[in-house]
Amino acid sequence: MSSIPSVSRRSLLASVAVAGAISVLPVQAAMAKESGKEIHLFKYKATEAQLEELRRRIKATRFPEREIVDDSSQGVQSATIEKLAKYWAEDYDWRKVEARLNALPQFTTNIDGVEIHFIHVRSKHEGALPIIVTHGWPGSVIEQMKIVEPLTDPTAHGGLASDAFDVVIPSIPGYGFSGKPTERGWDPVRVAHAWIELMKRLGYARYVAQGGDWGDAVTEQMALIAPPELLGIHVNMPATVPDDIAAALRPGGTKPAGLSPDEERAYDQLDDFYKHGLGYAIEMANRPQTLVGIADSPVGLAAWMIDHDIRSYELIARVFDGKTEGLTRDDVLDNVTLYWLTNTAVSSARLYWENKLEFFAVKNVRIPVAVSVFPDEIYAAPKSWTERAYPNLIHFNTLAKGGHFAAWEQTKVFCEELRAAFRSLRT
């Protein structure tokens, strides 16, 4: 990777792609003059040696024997991972996504001792609302690349100029092109403080925040810190589970009587996830350094990452069978390849070890909150739970389609949700 030395505030320029045209806009970042707070331009180019070594390792994979069941109950199925590996080694081209990344204005800045990488695209429309969007695991900034143009140039994507956003998409420390923490303490709360500093450093006096997965945890912590500049948040994997439901979901608990159909469905989804889908998170929370195998084997890394939750896995498995549904084969491998090239399999896992928050527990956020519920998320939050969790709920919508990687899978609907969610906060 490479970074370009920092330059003065007057001369720092970013080329921003908008609706097929390139406009050159001043970044206008409020870069602090103190040493160590400068913002640097950033681009990345993998070496041919790195890509050749990746292909060599994929081809040298020692696969296990096939599963002894006809479904995914034993994990990632042999047919799926073998098709993934074949395509990855023979047909996949990292240079395509690398070019798309480098066409976006990217930067780094040091916050709290860690280099933070971020995409920052300003809209051509006046009055654009700044938004900071946070990915999760096993995500990255690649997960949100598709939303940049529809949010910054809504008139080219079915929206109004008044719906425009300036978009900031940072890489969580330990992920992607951000630095890897060398000390303890980088949990979602500390990341939230870093994001608040980042938006201050970029000169934004008002902004909103969005997240799902770890992005939800970070975004809700930003809301609890509640800097005056933060107008509101949007989440697509909200923390709404009431205490009595959480207690019932623990070993030995029983489903409460009197649940509505939406509440019962959410309960069943969570019960299944805790019993059959949480293994990856338990291992990363307990013993992340033990996962040296996924840092050494690209195919092992891919299998670990695509087995996040059953509905996402089923969607991914379908695309390697030649079907089209939300994500493509290249989408999946763009993200896995980024983890491989940056060697962040284990450094990203340590966020689970650092975290002390109950993920789905209500956090008592008081600032304005918007929620979009995608039916194939880990759990589809019922409106009743959501209204109790967020007393200042300004938007709630249940979508017909989409899952855990909503921005990636259902980009058009996701962007429409963000426009609707924050419309009332623009005045």
Sequence and secondary structure as in RCSB ss.txt:
>XXXX:A:sequence
MSSIPSVSRRSLLASVAVAGAISVLPVQAAMAKESGKEIHLFKYKATEAQLEELRRRIKATRFPEREIVDDSSQG
VQSATIEKLAKYWAEDYDWRKVEARLNALPQFTTNIDGVEIHFIHVRSKHEGALPIIVTHGWPGSVIEQMKIVEP
LTDPTAHGGLASDAFDVVIPSIPGYGFSGKPTERGWDPVRVAHAWIELMKRLGYARYVAQGGDWGDAVTEQMALI
APPELLGIHVNMPATVPDDIAAALRPGGTKPAGLSPDEERAYDQLDDFYKHGLGYAIEMANRPQTLVGIADSPVG
LAAWMIDHDIRSYELIARVFDGKTEGLTRDDVLDNVTLYWLTNTAVSSARLYWENKLEFFAVKNVRIPVAVSVFP
DEIYAAPKSWTERAYPNLIHFNTLAKGGHFAAWEQTKVFCEELRAAFRSLRT
>XXXX:A:secstr
 EEE    TTT EEEEEETTEEEEEE      SSTT  EEEEE    HHHHHHHHHHHHT       SSSSSTTS
S HHHHHHHHHHHHHT  HHHHHHHHHTS EEEEEETTEEEEEEEE  SSTT EEEEEE  TT  GGGGGGGHHH
HH GGGTT  GGG EEEEEE  TTSTTS    SS  SHHHHHHHHHHHHHHTT SSEEEEESTHHHHHHHHHHHH
  TTEEEEEESS   B HHHHHHHSTT    TT  HHHHHHHHHHHHIIIII HHHHHHHH GGGTHHHHH HHH
HHHHHHTSSHHHHHHHHHHTTT  SSS HHHHHHHHHHHHHHT HHHHHHHHHH  S TTB     S EEEEE T
BSSS   HHHHHHH TTEEEEEE SS BTTHHHHSHHHHHHHHHHHHGGG  
